Amino acid sequence: MQPEKYSSSPGSGFRHSHLDAGGYSYDQKQKGKDVAHAMEFLVQDEKARVFLTSMVSCLFAREVYKETVLADCLNAVGYRNLAENVDSVPKGSRKCAGKCG
């Protein structure tokens, strides 16, 4: 793990745990030290992680349960409005975590 990428997570408003920030995932998938690219990856990865964990899924399954699959699951059990607005889930969860956690 490259510490300069991992330590950028909490400093940028992401959660601090290695389970809840994508710095290690970036290190596994990307080459180089482009800070802007790393931050964009962390922002997008954070959104996906928040949505996936709000669905009570294991992060090991994040390559299988992409946003479209989760939206299909929500539709299948009658949560059409939520399935059509999955972008709102991470924003709402982060606001709640800041107040509740």
Secondary structure, 3 states (H helix, E strand, C coil): CCHHHHCHHHHCCCCCCCCCCCHHHHHHHCCCCCHHHHHHHHHHHHHHHHHHHHCCCCHHHCCCCCHHHHHHHHHHCCCHHHHHCCCHHHHHHHHHHHHHC
